[in-house]
């Protein structure tokens, strides 16, 4: 629990727990615990609360740079060849992509959950990975903790005594079982060179996903916890994803230090961030109301210590099926104009999440399924993709700040504006790092939206350069092709070129946008983009400082070094002035250009 009064409380329990906050008082209850320990954490700022929480539960390690790019997924690609063809089409159309995801059912026939791919549909996994890597694209593969159909993995687990009472789910609380699970995952996929895991169903007992009528919240809680308690110690029913993630992380780290662990999970628990896990919000439905709620969902998740959250862009279920309460989408598919609009708005939101990932069933999710160049929905997707890739120098530096300095990238407004009562009530806007105020559009047919500009600073419209005073509501233009986006006065934003993948053109000039109004500092982070050498101090930080009163920009001196570090770079400095339009492409002519060499400790500066 985190409060804008300046404190947090961590309750140390993995059992069923309930928090109530009513007019008669607040109450916390948990079902099974030897002693209910809790930690009172004083900030007062949210970043300080989070720093203390991570001191207790662990810091998130760095993701590889490619994980900051776009991740393409759907339910599901059927064959090795289809994966290759989809990525080839991205490259042919020059649409950026960094990772493609192979969802479930990779196993043979009814060998449910077996981690060895079907030899008919995936005849050469090593060649698959080689072909994808040759196109500068990574592969994420879905694996499950559940094994059925007398598959080889199930039989191995059973013979070792590592299955829970349902004879299907492995006991992730047992270190030896985690070791065997990794051996199976390694044998099936990792030895072939895959890059990331999708550990689905990390709350493996989900008894309420049936029937046409959705149970009430209390009934859903009773159904699911009763199921979980049948097979797990009631004291630990919420911690399965924690120990499951631990097994993947520790064993991959023991296998190689050259590939950072990326693990997409469906559940979270305090401390899970230290195991390279990112949590997504599950199988949600394609509805405008769901999009609105997901913003608050993610912000509340990330304020509790784990900065890694994402979702299924566009909603998992697109269509409605009255036989099942959870299949309640409102659309017919990607040819439905209504869904194209929703998908474009959802995609714009997703471009500002820690992981930018599309996924779902009922229809494909590749950008060209939503139109052609010149059509509004298609152009909206491409604009969002291009902006995400231009932001990579900013984004990767902020990701490093999460690891090195306990920062949080995806931020509810109370992180930065805790003393502004209005900011603390806004549930559909957020800060993306220290500079950007993101205001997703969550209403169909909207051409504008109400935006609150927090108090205490001026703001710049990212698209037009218009300067706006804070502490007030405005009506922000919101054509379908762009999301309302503002930059806090007193910000430095490094931008790169539009690239096709996250490690392309790493030596390209940096466009450094200066948003005046107060002094500003930004630490530009660089490393080898993968591996764990950064833990040994092998990374570089270039400090950039803007002195607002003197109108003076200072770059360097750079701290640190790593193999392959650039010794020289060109910076293009653009001081944004009110009324001056700023396009996605570099604004010409630049105010200043600086060719900066790092062959001495001297800083480079100009006024």
VEXMIFI-524787 format. One record per residue (C-alpha): y, z, x; residue in three letters. Coordinates in steps of 0.05 Angstrom, whole numbers, m for minus. Example, Ala and Ser with C-alpha at 12.3 -4.5 7.8 and 13.67 -1.06 7.14 Angstrom:
% residues 2
R    north       up     east   code
R      m90      156      246    ALA
R      m21      143      273    SER
***
This chain:
% residues 607
R    north       up     east   code
R        0        0        0    UNK
R       68      m19       28    UNK
R      134        4       m1    UNK
R      205      m23        5    UNK
R      223       51       14    UNK
R      200       40       86    UNK
R      128       64       91    UNK
R       56       44       83    UNK
R       m9       81       64    UNK
R      m78       60       87    UNK
R     m136       91       50    UNK
R     m199       92       92    UNK
R     m254       72       43    UNK
R     m300       12       35    UNK
R     m325       35      m33    UNK
R     m302       17     m103    UNK
R     m230       40     m107    UNK
R     m175       40     m160    UNK
R     m100       48     m151    UNK
R      m57       62     m212    UNK
R       18       66     m215    UNK
R       42       87     m284    UNK
R      103      122     m315    UNK
R       65      187     m309    UNK
R       51      180     m234    UNK
R       10      144     m181    UNK
R      m64      157     m169    UNK
R     m115      132     m119    UNK
R     m190      141     m133    UNK
R     m251      118      m94    UNK
R     m324      123     m114    UNK
R     m363      143      m51    UNK
R     m334      171       13    UNK
R     m353      230       58    UNK
R     m280      249       63    UNK
R     m221      209       38    UNK
R     m178      199      100    UNK
R     m112      164       93    UNK
R      m57      144      141    UNK
R       17      150      125    UNK
R       54       97      165    UNK
R      129      101      174    UNK
R      168       37      188    UNK
R      218       33      160    UNK
R      216      m42      166    UNK
R      154      m79      142    UNK
R      142     m109      211    UNK
R      139      m39      239    UNK
R       91      m16      185    UNK
R       46      m76      201    UNK
R       49      m62      276    UNK
R       23        8      265    UNK
R      m29      m16      216    UNK
R      m55      m66      268    UNK
R      m55      m10      320    UNK
R     m106       22      274    UNK
R     m145      m40      253    UNK
R     m134      m93      307    UNK
R      m90     m152      323    UNK
R     m106     m224      303    UNK
R     m127     m269      361    UNK
R      m94     m337      370    UNK
R     m119     m396      330    UNK
R     m124     m462      368    UNK
R      m64     m507      361    UNK
R     m104     m557      320    UNK
R     m113     m504      265    UNK
R      m37     m508      253    UNK
R      m47     m580      231    UNK
R      m74     m609      166    UNK
R     m145     m591      144    UNK
R     m178     m641       96    UNK
R     m233     m617       50    UNK
R     m267     m630      m16    UNK
R     m330     m610      m53    UNK
R     m362     m646      m18    UNK
R     m373     m701       34    UNK
R     m445     m724       26    UNK
R     m463     m756       93    UNK
R     m445     m760      166    UNK
R     m420     m831      155    UNK
R     m373     m810       98    UNK
R     m339     m759      144    UNK
R     m328     m813      196    UNK
R     m301     m863      145    UNK
R     m251     m814      116    UNK
R     m222     m794      183    UNK
R     m220     m868      203    UNK
R     m179     m882      141    UNK
R     m130     m827      158    UNK
R     m121     m858      227    UNK
R     m115     m929      199    UNK
R      m61     m907      151    UNK
R      m27     m864      204    UNK
R      m32     m801      162    UNK
R      m36     m738      205    UNK
R     m100     m697      204    UNK
R     m131     m646      251    UNK
R     m195     m623      217    UNK
R     m244     m646      165    UNK
R     m290     m598      129    UNK
R     m363     m606      111    UNK
R     m375     m563       49    UNK
R     m442     m535       27    UNK
R     m509     m568       13    UNK
R     m517     m595       83    UNK
R     m589     m571       82    UNK
R     m651     m609       61    UNK
R     m670     m609      m12    UNK
R     m679     m538      m40    UNK
R     m675     m503       27    UNK
R     m614     m467        1    UNK
R     m570     m438       56    UNK
R     m611     m464      114    UNK
R     m563     m476      172    UNK
R     m599     m537      198    UNK
R     m570     m602      171    UNK
R     m611     m651      131    UNK
R     m636     m704      181    UNK
R     m629     m760      130    UNK
R     m556     m749      113    UNK
R     m535     m720      180    UNK
R     m582     m755      229    UNK
R     m544     m740      292    UNK
R     m496     m680      288    UNK
R     m477     m685      361    UNK
R     m457     m758      351    UNK
R     m418     m738      289    UNK
R     m378     m687      328    UNK
R     m368     m737      385    UNK
R     m342     m791      338    UNK
R     m294     m742      304    UNK
R     m268     m715      370    UNK
R     m258     m786      395    UNK
R     m210     m793      336    UNK
R     m177     m726      354    UNK
R     m205     m692      293    UNK
R     m244     m627      290    UNK
R     m302     m607      245    UNK
R     m308     m544      203    UNK
R     m377     m530      171    UNK
R     m394     m486      112    UNK
R     m449     m434      121    UNK
R     m472     m380       73    UNK
R     m502     m311       81    UNK
R     m553     m328       27    UNK
R     m618     m365       41    UNK
R     m670     m387      m11    UNK
R     m725     m438      m23    UNK
R     m769     m410       32    UNK
R     m726     m445       83    UNK
R     m737     m432      157    UNK
R     m676     m386      163    UNK
R     m699     m344      103    UNK
R     m769     m337      131    UNK
R     m742     m315      199    UNK
R     m698     m263      168    UNK
R     m754     m237      124    UNK
R     m804     m232      181    UNK
R     m753     m192      221    UNK
R     m739     m146      161    UNK
R     m665     m167      158    UNK
R     m660     m188       85    UNK
R     m630     m144       31    UNK
R     m668     m126      m31    UNK
R     m656     m193      m65    UNK
R     m697     m227      m10    UNK
R     m641     m277        0    UNK
R     m579     m245       31    UNK
R     m581     m222      103    UNK
R     m560     m152      121    UNK
R     m495     m163      158    UNK
R     m488      m88      170    UNK
R     m547      m92      218    UNK
R     m525     m115      288    UNK
R     m594     m146      301    UNK
R     m589     m186      236    UNK
R     m521     m211      256    UNK
R     m550     m234      322    UNK
R     m605     m273      288    UNK
R     m556     m303      239    UNK
R     m514     m328      297    UNK
R     m576     m357      331    UNK
R     m591     m396      268    UNK
R     m518     m420      263    UNK
R     m518     m440      336    UNK
R     m584     m477      330    UNK
R     m562     m514      268    UNK
R     m490     m532      284    UNK
R     m453     m498      340    UNK
R     m494     m527      397    UNK
R     m473     m596      373    UNK
R     m399     m579      386    UNK
R     m370     m562      318    UNK
R     m302     m528      319    UNK
R     m297     m479      261    UNK
R     m336     m441      209    UNK
R     m328     m435      134    UNK
R     m364     m371      117    UNK
R     m367     m378       42    UNK
R     m389     m325       m7    UNK
R     m372     m266       38    UNK
R     m376     m221      m24    UNK
R     m447     m244      m37    UNK
R     m459     m211     m104    UNK
R     m419     m244     m160    UNK
R     m453     m230     m225    UNK
R     m396     m247     m272    UNK
R     m393     m322     m259    UNK
R     m429     m342     m323    UNK
R     m416     m354     m396    UNK
R     m359     m385     m436    UNK
R     m318     m321     m445    UNK
R     m282     m288     m387    UNK
R     m297     m214     m384    UNK
R     m239     m165     m384    UNK
R     m219     m139     m315    UNK
R     m253      m71     m324    UNK
R     m317     m106     m347    UNK
R     m315     m155     m288    UNK
R     m308      m96     m240    UNK
R     m367      m61     m272    UNK
R     m411     m122     m271    UNK
R     m397     m140     m199    UNK
R     m398      m71     m169    UNK
R     m463      m55     m206    UNK
R     m494     m117     m176    UNK
R     m469     m101     m106    UNK
R     m493      m29     m110    UNK
R     m563      m54     m126    UNK
R     m569      m82      m56    UNK
R     m516      m48      m13    UNK
R     m498       24        2    UNK
R     m444       39      m49    UNK
R     m402       69        7    UNK
R     m394        0       39    UNK
R     m395      m52      m16    UNK
R     m326      m79        1    UNK
R     m338      m87       76    UNK
R     m390     m143       77    UNK
R     m340     m195       97    UNK
R     m315     m151      154    UNK
R     m382     m143      187    UNK
R     m403     m215      172    UNK
R     m339     m240      206    UNK
R     m351     m192      264    UNK
R     m419     m224      277    UNK
R     m391     m295      280    UNK
R     m333     m274      324    UNK
R     m370     m231      374    UNK
R     m428     m279      384    UNK
R     m385     m342      390    UNK
R     m341     m305      441    UNK
R     m404     m286      479    UNK
R     m427     m358      477    UNK
R     m363     m391      501    UNK
R     m291     m373      516    UNK
R     m268     m446      514    UNK
R     m265     m451      438    UNK
R     m225     m402      397    UNK
R     m260     m374      335    UNK
R     m235     m402      269    UNK
R     m271     m372      209    UNK
R     m250     m387      137    UNK
R     m276     m332       91    UNK
R     m273     m318       17    UNK
R     m260     m243       22    UNK
R     m217     m196       63    UNK
R     m219     m125       88    UNK
R     m171      m85      133    UNK
R     m185     m102      205    UNK
R     m217     m170      191    UNK
R     m158     m203      225    UNK
R     m185     m182      294    UNK
R     m246     m227      284    UNK
R     m210     m294      278    UNK
R     m217     m296      203    UNK
R     m172     m329      153    UNK
R     m182     m312       79    UNK
R     m173     m362       22    UNK
R     m166     m343      m50    UNK
R     m230     m372      m78    UNK
R     m245     m423     m133    UNK
R     m180     m424     m172    UNK
R     m162     m473     m227    UNK
R     m111     m530     m229    UNK
R      m57     m500     m273    UNK
R       17     m490     m263    UNK
R       10     m417     m280    UNK
R      m43     m410     m224    UNK
R        4     m441     m173    UNK
R       58     m390     m192    UNK
R       10     m332     m186    UNK
R      m20     m356     m120    UNK
R       47     m348      m85    UNK
R       50     m274     m102    UNK
R      m25     m267      m87    UNK
R      m17     m292      m16    UNK
R       46     m253       m2    UNK
R       14     m188      m24    UNK
R      m47     m203       18    UNK
R       m6     m216       81    UNK
R       36     m153       73    UNK
R      m26     m111       84    UNK
R      m37     m129      157    UNK
R      m78     m194      157    UNK
R      m29     m252      168    UNK
R      m82     m306      155    UNK
R      m85     m330       83    UNK
R      m93     m397       50    UNK
R     m117     m430      m15    UNK
R     m147     m492      m46    UNK
R      m87     m538      m51    UNK
R      m89     m568     m121    UNK
R     m137     m516     m148    UNK
R     m213     m520     m140    UNK
R     m229     m535     m213    UNK
R     m186     m593     m240    UNK
R     m221     m605     m306    UNK
R     m239     m559     m363    UNK
R     m311     m544     m381    UNK
R     m316     m498     m442    UNK
R     m386     m477     m423    UNK
R     m358     m435     m365    UNK
R     m297     m391     m369    UNK
R     m278     m403     m296    UNK
R     m276     m479     m303    UNK
R     m209     m482     m338    UNK
R     m166     m535     m304    UNK
R     m115     m573     m345    UNK
R     m123     m644     m318    UNK
R     m169     m705     m314    UNK
R     m166     m720     m239    UNK
R     m124     m753     m186    UNK
R     m106     m812     m231    UNK
R      m75     m764     m282    UNK
R        1     m767     m273    UNK
R        6     m694     m292    UNK
R      m43     m674     m238    UNK
R       m8     m718     m186    UNK
R       56     m679     m199    UNK
R       20     m611     m195    UNK
R      m17     m632     m132    UNK
R       47     m655      m98    UNK
R       82     m589     m113    UNK
R       21     m549      m91    UNK
R       16     m591      m27    UNK
R       89     m575      m12    UNK
R       74     m501      m18    UNK
R       12     m508       25    UNK
R       52     m540       81    UNK
R       83     m472       94    UNK
R       19     m431       96    UNK
R      m16     m405      159    UNK
R      m71     m457      146    UNK
R      m52     m522      111    UNK
R     m115     m540       74    UNK
R     m133     m581       12    UNK
R     m199     m571      m24    UNK
R     m231     m576      m92    UNK
R     m281     m607     m139    UNK
R     m277     m657     m197    UNK
R     m238     m708     m156    UNK
R     m225     m727      m83    UNK
R     m165     m699      m46    UNK
R     m146     m750        7    UNK
R      m72     m768        2    UNK
R      m84     m842      m16    UNK
R     m121     m819      m79    UNK
R      m53     m800     m107    UNK
R      m17     m866     m102    UNK
R       10     m915      m51    UNK
R       71     m916       m7    UNK
R      134     m919      m49    UNK
R      104     m879     m106    UNK
R      134     m810     m116    UNK
R       72     m768     m111    UNK
R       45     m803      m50    UNK
R      112     m801      m14    UNK
R      118     m726      m30    UNK
R       51     m714        5    UNK
R       69     m755       66    UNK
R      138     m721       71    UNK
R      105     m652       70    UNK
R       54     m674      122    UNK
R      107     m702      168    UNK
R      150     m639      162    UNK
R       90     m595      178    UNK
R       76     m634      241    UNK
R      149     m635      262    UNK
R      149     m559      256    UNK
R       90     m550      303    UNK
R      132     m523      362    UNK
R      162     m472      315    UNK
R       97     m456      279    UNK
R       54     m448      342    UNK
R      106     m402      373    UNK
R      108     m359      310    UNK
R       31     m356      310    UNK
R       34     m330      382    UNK
R       84     m278      359    UNK
R       33     m253      308    UNK
R      m17     m243      364    UNK
R       29     m217      418    UNK
R       80     m178      377    UNK
R       48     m160      309    UNK
R       91     m209      270    UNK
R       74     m240      202    UNK
R       89     m314      190    UNK
R       80     m318      114    UNK
R      130     m265       91    UNK
R      152     m236       25    UNK
R      227     m228       24    UNK
R      223     m152       33    UNK
R      202     m163      105    UNK
R      271     m188      123    UNK
R      314     m164       65    UNK
R      285      m96       46    UNK
R      354      m68       30    UNK
R      369     m124      m19    UNK
R      342      m99      m87    UNK
R      342     m169     m116    UNK
R      302     m198      m57    UNK
R      248     m146      m68    UNK
R      237     m171     m139    UNK
R      229     m245     m122    UNK
R      155     m266     m126    UNK
R      159     m342     m119    UNK
R      199     m350      m55    UNK
R      182     m330       16    UNK
R      203     m332       88    UNK
R      164     m378      135    UNK
R      177     m344      201    UNK
R      247     m318      216    UNK
R      285     m381      197    UNK
R      259     m415      133    UNK
R      267     m395       61    UNK
R      215     m434       21    UNK
R      223     m442      m54    UNK
R      162     m478      m84    UNK
R      170     m513     m151    UNK
R      122     m485     m203    UNK
R      145     m518     m267    UNK
R      124     m588     m291    UNK
R      179     m640     m295    UNK
R      229     m599     m255    UNK
R      285     m634     m218    UNK
R      317     m568     m197    UNK
R      298     m495     m193    UNK
R      333     m428     m192    UNK
R      335     m399     m122    UNK
R      357     m332      m98    UNK
R      392     m333      m30    UNK
R      384     m263       m1    UNK
R      445     m223       18    UNK
R      469     m209       88    UNK
R      474     m279      117    UNK
R      494     m350      102    UNK
R      442     m404       87    UNK
R      438     m478      102    UNK
R      404     m529       58    UNK
R      352     m559      105    UNK
R      358     m628       73    UNK
R      433     m636       69    UNK
R      462     m585      119    UNK
R      505     m554       63    UNK
R      525     m483       79    UNK
R      516     m431       24    UNK
R      535     m358       18    UNK
R      478     m308        9    UNK
R      470     m255      m44    UNK
R      470     m302     m104    UNK
R      429     m347     m149    UNK
R      437     m422     m145    UNK
R      407     m483     m177    UNK
R      374     m521     m120    UNK
R      358     m596     m126    UNK
R      283     m607     m128    UNK
R      264     m680     m133    UNK
R      189     m690     m129    UNK
R      194     m717      m58    UNK
R      218     m651      m28    UNK
R      213     m576      m36    UNK
R      277     m533      m38    UNK
R      283     m508       33    UNK
R      337     m466       66    UNK
R      349     m441      137    UNK
R      381     m374      152    UNK
R      447     m377      189    UNK
R      437     m352      259    UNK
R      371     m389      270    UNK
R      342     m434      324    UNK
R      288     m483      301    UNK
R      250     m525      352    UNK
R      222     m589      323    UNK
R      176     m642      352    UNK
R      163     m714      332    UNK
R      118     m736      275    UNK
R       49     m740      308    UNK
R      m20     m757      283    UNK
R      m52     m693      308    UNK
R      m29     m626      336    UNK
R      m42     m640      409    UNK
R      m11     m709      412    UNK
R       54     m719      451    UNK
R       59     m648      477    UNK
R      109     m673      528    UNK
R      155     m703      476    UNK
R      228     m681      473    UNK
R      242     m618      432    UNK
R      296     m626      379    UNK
R      330     m558      378    UNK
R      368     m546      314    UNK
R      422     m493      318    UNK
R      442     m461      251    UNK
R      505     m422      269    UNK
R      531     m359      237    UNK
R      507     m306      286    UNK
R      472     m300      353    UNK
R      401     m326      353    UNK
R      341     m322      398    UNK
R      275     m360      397    UNK
R      216     m356      445    UNK
R      183     m424      452    UNK
R      109     m410      466    UNK
R       60     m457      502    UNK
R      m11     m450      527    UNK
R      m74     m492      536    UNK
R      m79     m499      459    UNK
R     m150     m473      457    UNK
R     m194     m423      497    UNK
R     m178     m350      510    UNK
R     m141     m355      576    UNK
R      m78     m331      541    UNK
R     m112     m262      539    UNK
R     m109     m265      615    UNK
R      m34     m278      613    UNK
R      m40     m353      622    UNK
R       15     m378      576    UNK
R       88     m395      582    UNK
R      148     m371      541    UNK
R      215     m407      545    UNK
R      270     m363      515    UNK
R      326     m399      480    UNK
R      390     m362      462    UNK
R      451     m382      421    UNK
R      515     m343      432    UNK
R      552     m356      367    UNK
R      621     m331      387    UNK
R      622     m371      452    UNK
R      584     m430      422    UNK
R      538     m428      482    UNK
R      465     m446      485    UNK
R      421     m420      541    UNK
R      350     m444      556    UNK
R      303     m407      603    UNK
R      283     m384      652    UNK
R      212     m394      630    UNK
R      164     m336      639    UNK
R       91     m345      656    UNK
R       47     m403      675    UNK
R      m19     m436      655    UNK
R      m61     m495      678    UNK
R      m30     m561      657    UNK
R       38     m531      641    UNK
R       95     m582      636    UNK
R      145     m574      692    UNK
R      201     m612      657    UNK
R      222     m624      586    UNK
R      280     m656      548    UNK
R      316     m616      495    UNK
R      360     m649      443    UNK
R      408     m598      415    UNK
R      435     m608      345    UNK
R      485     m558      318    UNK
R      481     m564      242    UNK
R      549     m566      209    UNK
R      565     m560      135    UNK
R      560     m625       98    UNK
R      525     m662      154    UNK
R      459     m691      130    UNK
R      397     m676      171    UNK
R      339     m723      161    UNK
R      266     m712      177    UNK
R      272     m760      236    UNK
R      316     m737      294    UNK
R      389     m740      275    UNK
R      427     m790      319    UNK
R      471     m786      357    UNK
R      453     m718      385    UNK
R      508     m669      401    UNK
R      479     m657      470    UNK
R      418     m675      510    UNK
R      390     m634      567    UNK
R      338     m655      617    UNK
R      310     m588      639    UNK
R      266     m578      700    UNK
R      228     m514      711    UNK
R      229     m519      787    UNK
R      269     m456      797    UNK
R      283     m390      762    UNK
R      352     m413      743    UNK
R      370     m419      670    UNK
R      400     m482      641    UNK
R      459     m475      594    UNK
R      518     m511      564    UNK
R      574     m497      516    UNK
***
